[in-house]
Structure formats: structure tokens, C-alpha cells
Amino acid sequence: MTDQSTKPGVPAQSPPVDAGVAASLPRQSWWKSDGADPVRRNLGLVGVLVVLVIIGIVTRPELYGDAGWVTDNVWTILQQASAIGVVTVGMTFVIIGGGIDLSVGAIVAVAGVWSTTLATQSYGTAGMIFTAIVVGVVVGLINGVLISYGKLVPFIATLAMMVAARGLAAQISGKQTQVSSNTTINDIASTKILGIPMLVIILALVVAAGWVLLNRTTFGRRTVAVGGNVEAARLAGINVRLHTVLLYALSGLCCGIAAIMLTSQATSAQAAMANLYELDAIAAAIIGGTLLSGGRGTIIGALFGVLVFSTITNLFAINNLSTEVQNMVKGGIIVAAVLVQQFRYRSLTQLFGRKPTS
């Protein structure tokens, strides 16, 4: 029998590699590989958070010198990030799946307003929570059906829903603020379990569930496949239309949860609540490493993105700086994040490591 390594077209077997060299190569190559990109990006976001804290220490040393104030401020930042963080989890799934959802803020508003009507409040805590979640999921399903079966571009479908849902919320509330009289709902924002605010616990549970769903289930693998290459996913047997509908329903579910959280914080709901949440959620997902073209993203990275924006908001608040300057800074961060996606670390190392041709 002829040795396979001697056949034409078959490469000869590579010589054995020293064990010490082999042990070091995978670690070096992994750090520069695509698989390490989320780790590098998350470490970069942690670095941004550290820089923001240092800026706070320099600008307001009298505040950061008080350990009690620092602890309270950390919890304040996390509580402010809780509702938008929950919305961002749903948005991250949609973007990874190749879509976009501009209606999340409006869905939060209509879910919050509908759940705080006098008729709904008469059914108690369970009725309010059930209504908010069902309204969010139903509106998300409508988005998904319009996109999957109506063949509308996600941008157009969700933009139309953003306008329609805001109008519906204004119609239901009569353009008035609806006060929540349910003490159980209102107490969510002030309740602590083992010293941890309930809003932060809800955010942690949603993030944990989102991480498991994306990284440890068939649904998550299908989401990445659909966002990466729709035709390949279809040929692999994935029902792309149904999966897209489910992604928008998931986004609506997160909006329903966020509606209850915001209602608790304000003890009321109105048609203008969660204004511009869609932009904050998209921006947080992007700077967390989620590709706008779909097919890649992480829940943990999106959470770091939310924390960066919440910390910036808090930093501007304690320094009495205007919202306009804050928005300009946020815009610059978004642009920088997109540029990082275009010129990634690996591409730069390849560029500077390229040897000139003779």
C-alpha cells in the first residue's frame, strides 16, 4: 500500500513540534484571533469605566473622598442602567440576528401606559405585570410579522411602529401622566434584597438569561447563523421567518419588563416615557461589540456598553454639565465604536506586521 503522504496533491506530514513551543503558540495566536475579540473589547470597556471614575475623582474629589457616597453612587448608576439594560438585551439579539428595532422606546411607553390604566390596575399587581409583558410581546410580534412575512425593511417597519405606538400610548393616556396606585409595583424601585436593589437584581437575571439563551441554546446559535448569512441559514434548515418573528417578540418581552421597572421608578407612566431608548440601546450594543450587519455580538459586552453610558450620564450630572454636551460625547463614542469595528485589532496587527515586498 502506498503511503498517503507520498501521493500527489497530499501534503506531507508536518514534523513534530516541541511541547514547550506548542504550549505557547495557542495562547499567543488565540489572543490575536477573532475568538479573543470580545475579551479585548470588554477589557477596553472596563478601561473606559476606570478612566471615567478617574475623571470623577479629579473633578469632584470632595465627593469621591466619601466612601458612603461612592457606594450609594455606584448603586444609583446601576439602578439608572437597569431598565435600559433590559431593553438592550433584547436589542442585542435583534441586531445579532441581522435586524434593527427603532420602536423599543415606544413599546416601553405603550406597555407602561396600558398597564397603568384604571381598568388594568383594578386587577392588581399580577394584572399590571401581565398586561405590560403581553403588550410588549404582541407589538414585537407585529414587528416580526411585518418584517418576515410582509417583507418590509426592519428600519422602515420599526420606524412606523415607533410612531404608531407613541400615538397609541398618547391616545390611551389622553396625553396625561397616569399615576400608579399599586404599592407592590411602586416598591420595586426601593426594595433591596441582601442590600442589592431589586432593579439591579432584575437586570442581572435578564442579562444571565440572555447570556445562556445566546451562548448555550439552539436558539442562540440560530440567531448568529441567521445574522451571519440568511441564505446559508435557510439551506441549513432554519426557519428564518419564524426565527425573525421570535427575535422581535423577545425584544418586545424585554420592553414589557422595562416598562414595569420604569413605572416603579416614577410611580407613573406616560406616552413620553423611555424617550430615545432605541438610540441608547443600539449605541450600547454597538460599543459592546455587536456588529450592525449582524452575526456577532455579546450580552456581556452590551451590558458594559450600558454601564459606560450610565456612568457618563452620572459624571455629567455630578459636575452640573448640560445634556447637550453629554449627547455630543455619546455621539463621539458611537462613532469611535463603529470605527473600531471597521479597523479591528487583528487587522491592524496584520497591517503593521506586513513585510515590504522586494
ABEGO torsion letter per residue (X at the ends): XBBAAABBGBBBBBBBBBAAAAAAAAAAAAAABAAAAAAAAAAAAAAAAAAAAAAAAAABAAAAABAAAAAAAAAAAAAAAAAAAAAAAAAAAAAAAGBBBAAAAAAAAAAAAAAABAAAAAAEAAAAAAAAAAAAAAAAAAAAAAAAAAGBBAAAAAAAAAAAAAAAAAAAAGGBBBBBABAAAAAAAABBBGGBBAAAAAAAAAAAAAAAAAAABAAAAAAAAAAABAAAAAAAGBBAAAAAAAAAAAAAAAAAAAAAAAAAAAGBBBAABGBGAAAAAAAAAAAAGBBAAEGBEBAAAAAAAAAAAAAAAAAAAAAGBBAAAAAAAAAAAAAAAAAAAABBAAAAAAAAABBBBX
